[in-house]
Amino acid sequence: MNLDADVAVIGLGAWGSAALWQLAARGVSVLGVEQFQPGHAHGSSHGTTRMFRTACLEHTGLVPLAQRSLTLWHELENAAGRPLFDPTGGLLMGPADGHVVSGTIDAARTHGIPVEVLDNTALAQRFPAHANLPAGHVGVWEPTAGLLAAEDTVRAAVEVAQRFGAKVFTGTRVTEIDLVADGVVVRTPARDLRVRQVVVTTGPWATKLVPGLPLDPVRMPMTWFRPTGDAEPFALKNFPVFIRELGHDGAIWGHGWSDGETHDVKLGLEDGGRDFRSIDPDHAGHAVTPGDWSKLTGLLTDAVPGLTTLPTSVTTCMVTRTPDKQFLLGRPGGDRRLVLGVGCGGHGFKHASGIGEALADIVLGRDTRCPLTFTDPDRFR
Ligand SMILES: Cc1cc2nc3c(=O)[nH]c(=O)nc-3n(C[C@H](O)[C@H](O)[C@H](O)COP(=O)(O)OP(=O)(O)OC[C@H]3O[C@@H](n4cnc5c(N)ncnc54)[C@H](O)[C@@H]3O)c2cc1C
């Protein structure tokens, strides 16, 4: 068949934009298709910032991927000519035997990441906004943690990919992918696109193109609050990226203000999947109600006093859960025409550049630089 490119990447959020960049940078003939515009606010990759950590408490196997991703984020900054990563360091706090602290220490020990354990007195001195940790709770300081730009990172990856020759179709929804004998027909309302292989990075929309995947998209709010008094303890350098386990109440995450203007502090609930509802991504319901912040505000009064009791801003986002919270990366059933990069689990932005590289390796039939057996898309069959 006459080809439009060798490879099509469908969906240019954090993962697809990185795959497009990595494929184009290797000289692969590649096109990308996005139903909205890069950096839009309808999927999983918006909301200004994302937290980056290398001591990944979600799975020790993610640590090499995070480390590689950091190198690639710096490469993207250089290629795009603007900063995308702010190395703030980060705090992982909670009961010493809780999943946040023990998962972080386990990942750090396994991979030799230098972390520092702080008791609640030391924490209160260095980070006054976290002064009221209960007895028995500690903090782990991870110096390599930081903050990634969200929308701008996606836009930068698409821009750099285009400079390397990638063709990009925006405002174009793929309605179907047809795996045919000699490749793939990517159907859009305007025209069909013919390629040898397709990379599906459609985030919460994945099962619309590849039915039957074990994916559950959930709606998740992001909330911003303003300090009621002195804003300095909530500046990013004093209130760097953190996850704090509160015992039976789950965990909160967030970071301080950094733009010097609004002083707004971003906060959210970890693993909102326990509370937040499964959705159809085409009908996600972006209108917000008090139900989107009331559980969090109830926790903040004790956990992080000194902030407004109502959020100053709320927006919604989506997370795509898998049964084991790990990603689906690879060729389902070994199909030589189809590569999946889906199932973000709510912790996938930091890894997007490394995932883009891994997807490019898989397309090219190479071993991935970081071992990724735990993300095999066939593991639930
Ligand atoms: C509130 C919240 C906070 C988070 N915090 C963090 C964090 O601090 N650190 C971290 O590492 N991760 C975090 N995450 C997770 C992270 O944001 C996601 O893992 C990541 O954004 C996933 O990106 P994606 O490319 O898979 O999905 P998306 O960004 O949703 O991209 C999928 C893209 O595919 C497009 N698309 C879908 N279907 C089609 C189609 N048929 N045709 C064309 N285009 C299509 C969509 O429009 C979209 O652009 C958070 C997530 C949420 C919701």
The ligand as a MOL file (V3000), in Angstrom:
LIG
                    3D

  0  0  0     0  0            999 V3000
M  V30 BEGIN CTAB
M  V30 COUNTS 53 58 0 0 0
M  V30 BEGIN ATOM
M  V30 1 C -4.8620 15.2250 38.9310 0
M  V30 2 C -3.6760 14.4710 38.3990 0
M  V30 3 C -2.4260 14.6590 38.9600 0
M  V30 4 C -1.3350 13.9480 38.4900 0
M  V30 5 N -0.1210 14.1730 39.0510 0
M  V30 6 C 0.9610 13.5390 38.5580 0
M  V30 7 C 2.2430 13.8450 39.0640 0
M  V30 8 O 2.3970 14.7230 39.9200 0
M  V30 9 N 3.3100 13.1710 38.5470 0
M  V30 10 C 3.1710 12.2270 37.5800 0
M  V30 11 O 4.1720 11.6440 37.1780 0
M  V30 12 N 1.9590 11.9340 37.0600 0
M  V30 13 C 0.8600 12.5700 37.5190 0
M  V30 14 N -0.3700 12.3280 36.9930 0
M  V30 15 C -0.4930 11.3440 35.9050 0
M  V30 16 C -0.0820 11.9450 34.5820 0
M  V30 17 O -0.6110 13.2250 34.4100 0
M  V30 18 C -0.5000 10.9930 33.4790 0
M  V30 19 O 0.1460 9.7620 33.7300 0
M  V30 20 C -0.1060 11.4640 32.0930 0
M  V30 21 O -0.5330 12.7800 31.8740 0
M  V30 22 C -0.7210 10.4970 31.0700 0
M  V30 23 O -0.5860 11.0250 29.7830 0
M  V30 24 P -1.2000 10.2750 28.5270 0
M  V30 25 O -0.4590 10.7790 27.3500 0
M  V30 26 O -1.2520 8.8020 28.7540 0
M  V30 27 O -2.7410 10.7240 28.4660 0
M  V30 28 P -3.3970 12.0540 27.8760 0
M  V30 29 O -2.6750 13.2430 28.2970 0
M  V30 30 O -4.8520 11.9870 28.1700 0
M  V30 31 O -3.1770 11.8940 26.3130 0
M  V30 32 C -3.9920 11.1180 25.4740 0
M  V30 33 C -4.1980 11.9480 24.2310 0
M  V30 34 O -4.8400 11.1710 23.2300 0
M  V30 35 C -5.7570 12.0070 22.5460 0
M  V30 36 N -6.7310 11.1300 21.9190 0
M  V30 37 C -7.5320 10.2280 22.5410 0
M  V30 38 N -8.2660 9.5500 21.6470 0
M  V30 39 C -7.9370 10.0390 20.4240 0
M  V30 40 C -8.3680 9.7190 19.1130 0
M  V30 41 N -9.2610 8.7690 18.8880 0
M  V30 42 N -7.8420 10.4230 18.0760 0
M  V30 43 C -6.9160 11.3810 18.3020 0
M  V30 44 N -6.4560 11.7250 19.5310 0
M  V30 45 C -6.9610 11.0440 20.5840 0
M  V30 46 C -6.3190 12.8770 23.6530 0
M  V30 47 O -6.9570 14.0320 23.1640 0
M  V30 48 C -5.0920 13.1620 24.4850 0
M  V30 49 O -4.4220 14.3150 24.0460 0
M  V30 50 C -1.4830 13.0320 37.4300 0
M  V30 51 C -2.7320 12.8720 36.8350 0
M  V30 52 C -3.8300 13.5920 37.2950 0
M  V30 53 C -5.1520 13.4230 36.6240 0
M  V30 END ATOM
M  V30 BEGIN BOND
M  V30 1 1 1 2
M  V30 2 1 2 3
M  V30 3 2 2 52
M  V30 4 2 3 4
M  V30 5 1 4 5
M  V30 6 1 4 50
M  V30 7 2 5 6
M  V30 8 1 6 7
M  V30 9 1 6 13
M  V30 10 2 7 8
M  V30 11 1 7 9
M  V30 12 1 9 10
M  V30 13 2 10 11
M  V30 14 1 10 12
M  V30 15 2 12 13
M  V30 16 1 13 14
M  V30 17 1 14 15
M  V30 18 1 14 50
M  V30 19 1 15 16
M  V30 20 1 16 17
M  V30 21 1 16 18
M  V30 22 1 18 19
M  V30 23 1 18 20
M  V30 24 1 20 21
M  V30 25 1 20 22
M  V30 26 1 22 23
M  V30 27 1 23 24
M  V30 28 2 24 25
M  V30 29 1 24 26
M  V30 30 1 24 27
M  V30 31 1 27 28
M  V30 32 2 28 29
M  V30 33 1 28 30
M  V30 34 1 28 31
M  V30 35 1 31 32
M  V30 36 1 32 33
M  V30 37 1 33 34
M  V30 38 1 33 48
M  V30 39 1 34 35
M  V30 40 1 35 36
M  V30 41 1 35 46
M  V30 42 1 36 37
M  V30 43 1 36 45
M  V30 44 2 37 38
M  V30 45 1 38 39
M  V30 46 1 39 40
M  V30 47 2 39 45
M  V30 48 1 40 41
M  V30 49 2 40 42
M  V30 50 1 42 43
M  V30 51 2 43 44
M  V30 52 1 44 45
M  V30 53 1 46 47
M  V30 54 1 46 48
M  V30 55 1 48 49
M  V30 56 2 50 51
M  V30 57 1 51 52
M  V30 58 1 52 53
M  V30 END BOND
M  V30 END CTAB
M  END
